[in-house]
Amino acid sequence: MSLPLIRSQPAQVEPDRIVAGTIFSQRGGDGPGVGLIGQYPGENGLKLVQMRFREGVRAEGSTSDHLLFVNLGEKHQISCRLNHWSSHHEEQTGDLAICPAGCDFEASADSSVNVLLCAVPKDLLSFYLAEYAVPRANLLQHLNGHDEQLNRALFDLAHEIQTGFCGGAVHWNDLTETLLGRLVQDHIVGGGGAGRGVLSPEHMARINGYVAENLGEAINVDAIADLVVRGRSQFPKTFRRSVGMSPYQYIVRLRLKFALEMMRRGEMTLAEVAAATGFTDQSHFTHWVKRIYGVTPLKWAYAVR
């Protein structure tokens, strides 16, 4: 697969050399050149940065988000460490590295490097996994690999940034879902049966079904705890341990997913969508759509017309 030409464009602000808790610098200590930088507003916003290191590269840190790297340049030798795993290898054009959130990460190379970096928020992937009843699954770490379909998903996101997000929030959300789906298909491990103090896929499927059936109603956390036969007092901790967020946060995100699909169909007013998905009023609904997706419901609805 041929790699796209990512044209240099001036950033509106001076780019930070720190991305998701990881410091990137050239061998002499200067920050990297940046050919592309963009992030859609909202908590679901992936961040993409194209970095050029002309004098070698140094990177180190403890990652706060999941990091995906694609080599856009020529082949080069690179040394990497993720926690206790280390490798010195030749990286080809289009090669992929995956660094899960929470890893101690180091990388160094003495030659020039051109890389596309994508930071995926932890909550975003956690929600996607739980929505598809795969709680407690973990992103696999890769020091050196290749996935043309995942690369294509990243390049589509980069192209959307280059064009000034011309497709709008709906298109960006669809591209994000494609990327997450690719990660889950081939780069996830775990998420099996229930263990002590955690939820199983069957539990999550039951919870998801209950929320869907009671979408327009107030949903009590105790009622969800009763679904999975867990002690009510311990359930919030069990849920957070399994899903990575509180039951309330998860239910709100599920409501939003249903609401956005209703708006996509265009058969209801925004007030009707808000009521049908359990938000107290349109103002409450607008607050959460903007917080998670970075746009108002009105802009979302306009984009799908």
C-alpha positions as CSV (number, residue, x, y, z in Angstrom):
1,M,0.0,0.0,0.0
2,S,1.4,3.4,-0.9
3,L,1.7,5.9,1.8
4,P,-0.1,9.3,1.4
5,L,1.8,12.5,1.0
6,I,1.2,14.5,4.2
7,R,1.9,18.1,3.3
8,S,3.4,20.5,5.8
9,Q,1.0,23.0,7.2
10,P,1.5,25.7,9.8
11,A,0.1,24.9,13.2
12,Q,-2.0,27.6,14.8
13,V,-0.1,27.3,18.0
14,E,3.4,26.1,18.8
15,P,3.2,22.3,19.0
16,D,4.1,20.7,22.3
17,R,6.8,18.1,22.2
18,I,4.9,16.2,24.9
19,V,2.1,13.9,23.6
20,A,0.1,11.7,26.0
21,G,2.8,11.9,28.7
22,T,5.7,11.1,26.3
23,I,8.5,13.6,25.5
24,F,9.8,13.6,21.9
25,S,13.0,15.4,20.9
26,Q,15.7,15.3,18.3
27,R,19.2,14.1,19.3
28,G,20.4,17.7,19.9
29,G,17.5,18.3,22.3
30,D,15.3,20.4,20.0
31,G,11.7,19.5,19.4
32,P,10.7,17.7,16.2
33,G,9.4,19.4,13.1
34,V,5.7,19.1,12.8
35,G,4.0,18.6,9.4
36,L,0.5,18.0,10.6
37,I,-1.2,18.3,14.0
38,G,-4.9,18.0,14.7
39,Q,-7.5,16.9,17.3
40,Y,-11.3,17.1,17.0
41,P,-12.8,18.7,20.1
42,G,-14.5,16.6,22.7
43,E,-13.5,13.8,25.0
44,N,-13.8,11.4,22.0
45,G,-11.2,13.4,20.1
46,L,-8.2,11.4,18.7
47,K,-5.0,13.4,18.4
48,L,-2.8,13.0,15.3
49,V,0.6,14.5,14.9
50,Q,3.1,14.0,12.1
51,M,6.7,14.4,13.5
52,R,9.9,14.8,11.6
53,F,13.2,14.2,13.3
54,R,16.1,15.2,11.1
55,E,18.8,14.6,13.6
56,G,17.8,11.4,15.2
57,V,15.0,10.8,17.7
58,R,14.7,10.4,21.4
59,A,11.4,9.6,23.1
60,E,10.5,8.6,26.7
61,G,7.7,8.7,29.1
62,S,4.8,6.9,30.7
63,T,1.9,7.0,28.3
64,S,-1.4,8.4,29.4
65,D,-3.2,7.4,26.2
66,H,-2.8,4.5,23.7
67,L,-0.2,5.5,21.1
68,L,-0.1,4.3,17.5
69,F,3.0,5.0,15.3
70,V,3.3,4.6,11.6
71,N,6.7,5.1,9.9
72,L,6.2,7.5,7.0
73,G,9.9,7.7,6.1
74,E,12.6,5.5,4.8
75,K,13.8,2.4,6.6
76,H,16.0,3.0,9.6
77,Q,17.4,1.3,12.7
78,I,15.5,2.0,16.0
79,S,15.8,0.8,19.6
80,C,12.5,0.6,21.6
81,R,11.4,-0.4,25.1
82,L,7.9,-1.0,26.4
83,N,8.0,-1.8,30.1
84,H,10.3,-4.9,30.2
85,W,10.2,-5.6,26.5
86,S,12.9,-4.2,24.3
87,S,14.0,-4.5,20.7
88,H,16.5,-3.2,18.2
89,H,15.3,-3.6,14.7
90,E,15.0,-2.2,11.2
91,E,11.8,-0.3,10.6
92,Q,10.4,-0.3,7.1
93,T,8.2,2.3,5.5
94,G,4.6,1.7,6.7
95,D,5.7,-0.3,9.8
96,L,3.4,0.0,12.9
97,A,4.1,0.2,16.6
98,I,1.5,0.1,19.3
99,C,2.1,1.4,22.9
100,P,-0.8,0.8,25.2
101,A,-1.7,3.4,27.8
102,G,0.2,3.1,31.1
103,C,3.4,1.7,29.6
104,D,6.9,3.0,30.3
105,F,8.1,3.8,26.8
106,E,11.5,4.7,25.3
107,A,12.7,4.9,21.7
108,S,15.8,6.2,20.0
109,A,17.3,6.3,16.5
110,D,20.3,8.1,15.1
111,S,19.0,8.6,11.6
112,S,16.2,10.9,10.4
113,V,12.6,9.7,11.2
114,N,9.2,10.7,9.8
115,V,6.3,9.3,11.8
116,L,2.6,9.6,12.1
117,L,1.5,9.4,15.7
118,C,-2.1,8.9,16.9
119,A,-3.1,9.2,20.6
120,V,-6.3,7.2,21.4
121,P,-8.0,8.3,24.7
122,K,-8.2,5.4,27.1
123,D,-11.9,6.0,27.9
124,L,-12.8,6.0,24.2
125,L,-11.4,2.5,23.6
126,S,-12.7,1.2,26.9
127,F,-16.2,2.3,26.0
128,Y,-16.0,0.7,22.6
129,L,-14.9,-2.6,24.1
130,A,-17.7,-2.6,26.8
131,E,-20.3,-1.6,24.2
132,Y,-19.5,-4.7,22.3
133,A,-19.4,-6.8,25.5
134,V,-15.6,-7.2,25.7
135,P,-14.8,-5.7,29.1
136,R,-11.3,-6.1,30.6
137,A,-9.7,-6.6,27.2
138,N,-6.3,-5.1,26.7
139,L,-4.6,-3.5,23.7
140,L,-1.6,-5.6,22.5
141,Q,1.7,-3.9,22.5
142,H,3.8,-4.1,19.3
143,L,7.3,-2.9,18.9
144,N,7.3,-3.7,15.2
145,G,4.5,-4.9,12.9
146,H,2.4,-4.1,9.9
147,D,-1.4,-3.7,9.4
148,E,-2.4,-2.1,6.1
149,Q,-6.0,-1.7,7.1
150,L,-5.1,0.1,10.4
151,N,-2.7,2.3,8.5
152,R,-5.4,3.2,6.0
153,A,-7.8,4.1,8.9
154,L,-5.0,6.4,10.3
155,F,-4.3,8.0,6.9
156,D,-8.1,8.7,6.4
157,L,-8.1,10.5,9.8
158,A,-4.9,12.5,8.8
159,H,-6.5,13.4,5.5
160,E,-9.6,14.7,7.3
161,I,-7.3,17.0,9.4
162,Q,-5.6,18.2,6.3
163,T,-8.9,19.3,4.8
164,G,-9.9,21.2,7.9
165,F,-12.4,18.5,9.1
166,C,-14.5,19.2,6.0
167,G,-16.5,16.1,6.6
168,G,-17.7,17.4,10.0
169,A,-18.4,15.6,13.3
170,V,-20.4,12.7,11.8
171,H,-17.6,11.8,9.3
172,W,-14.9,12.1,11.9
173,N,-16.9,9.9,14.3
174,D,-17.3,7.3,11.5
175,L,-13.6,7.3,10.8
176,T,-12.9,6.9,14.5
177,E,-15.2,3.9,14.7
178,T,-13.4,2.3,11.8
179,L,-10.1,2.7,13.6
180,L,-11.4,1.3,16.9
181,G,-13.0,-1.6,15.0
182,R,-9.7,-2.4,13.4
183,L,-7.9,-2.3,16.8
184,V,-10.5,-4.6,18.4
185,Q,-10.4,-7.1,15.5
186,D,-6.7,-7.8,15.5
187,H,-4.9,-6.0,18.4
188,I,-6.9,-6.9,21.5
189,V,-6.2,-9.7,24.1
190,G,-8.3,-10.9,27.1
191,G,-11.9,-10.0,27.9
192,G,-12.8,-13.6,28.7
193,G,-15.1,-15.1,31.4
194,A,-15.7,-13.5,34.8
195,G,-13.1,-13.5,37.5
196,R,-13.3,-12.4,41.1
197,G,-14.3,-8.8,41.3
198,V,-14.8,-8.2,37.5
199,L,-17.6,-8.4,35.0
200,S,-17.8,-11.0,32.2
201,P,-18.9,-10.4,28.5
202,E,-22.2,-12.0,29.5
203,H,-22.6,-9.4,32.3
204,M,-21.9,-6.6,29.9
205,A,-24.3,-7.9,27.3
206,R,-27.0,-8.1,29.9
207,I,-26.3,-4.5,31.1
208,N,-26.3,-3.2,27.5
209,G,-29.6,-4.9,26.8
210,Y,-31.1,-3.4,29.9
211,V,-30.1,0.1,29.0
212,A,-31.4,-0.3,25.5
213,E,-34.8,-1.5,26.8
214,N,-35.1,1.3,29.3
215,L,-33.4,4.1,27.3
216,G,-36.0,6.7,27.9
217,E,-36.2,6.1,31.7
218,A,-34.1,6.9,34.7
219,I,-31.7,4.0,35.2
220,N,-30.7,3.2,38.8
221,V,-27.2,1.7,39.3
222,D,-28.6,-0.7,41.9
223,A,-30.9,-2.2,39.3
224,I,-27.9,-2.8,37.1
225,A,-26.0,-4.4,40.0
226,D,-28.9,-6.7,40.5
227,L,-28.7,-7.8,36.9
228,V,-25.3,-9.3,37.4
229,V,-25.9,-10.6,40.9
230,R,-23.2,-8.4,42.5
231,G,-23.3,-6.7,45.9
232,R,-24.7,-3.2,45.4
233,S,-22.1,-1.5,47.5
234,Q,-19.2,-3.0,45.6
235,F,-20.7,-2.8,42.1
236,P,-19.4,0.7,41.2
237,K,-15.8,-0.4,42.0
238,T,-16.3,-3.7,40.1
239,F,-17.7,-1.9,37.1
240,R,-14.9,0.7,37.0
241,R,-12.3,-2.1,37.3
242,S,-13.9,-3.9,34.4
243,V,-14.8,-1.0,32.1
244,G,-12.5,1.8,33.1
245,M,-15.2,4.3,33.9
246,S,-18.2,4.7,36.3
247,P,-21.6,3.1,35.6
248,Y,-23.0,6.6,35.2
249,Q,-20.4,7.7,32.7
250,Y,-21.0,4.5,30.7
251,I,-24.8,4.8,30.7
252,V,-24.5,8.4,29.5
253,R,-22.2,7.4,26.6
254,L,-24.6,4.6,25.6
255,R,-27.5,7.0,25.6
256,L,-25.5,9.3,23.4
257,K,-24.8,6.5,20.9
258,F,-28.5,5.8,20.6
259,A,-29.3,9.5,20.4
260,L,-26.8,10.1,17.6
261,E,-28.2,7.2,15.6
262,M,-31.7,8.7,16.0
263,M,-30.4,12.0,14.7
264,R,-28.8,10.3,11.8
265,R,-32.2,8.9,10.8
266,G,-33.7,12.4,11.0
267,E,-37.2,11.3,12.1
268,M,-37.4,13.2,15.4
269,T,-36.8,16.7,16.7
270,L,-33.8,17.2,19.1
271,A,-36.2,17.6,22.0
272,E,-37.8,14.3,21.1
273,V,-34.4,12.6,20.8
274,A,-33.3,13.9,24.2
275,A,-36.5,12.6,25.8
276,A,-36.3,9.2,24.1
277,T,-32.8,8.6,25.3
278,G,-33.3,9.5,28.9
279,F,-31.8,13.0,29.2
280,T,-33.6,15.3,31.5
281,D,-34.1,18.0,28.9
282,Q,-32.6,19.3,25.7
283,S,-30.0,21.5,27.6
284,H,-28.7,18.4,29.4
285,F,-28.5,16.5,26.1
286,T,-26.6,19.4,24.4
287,H,-24.1,19.5,27.3
288,W,-23.2,15.9,26.9
289,V,-23.1,15.8,23.1
290,K,-20.7,18.8,23.1
291,R,-18.6,17.4,25.9
292,I,-18.1,14.0,24.3
293,Y,-18.3,14.7,20.6
294,G,-17.2,18.4,20.5
295,V,-20.2,19.8,18.7
296,T,-23.8,20.7,19.5
297,P,-26.6,18.4,18.6
298,L,-27.8,21.0,16.1
299,K,-24.5,20.9,14.2
300,W,-24.6,17.1,14.3
301,A,-28.1,16.9,12.9
302,Y,-27.3,19.4,10.2
303,A,-24.2,17.4,9.1
304,V,-26.3,14.2,8.5
305,R,-29.0,16.0,6.3
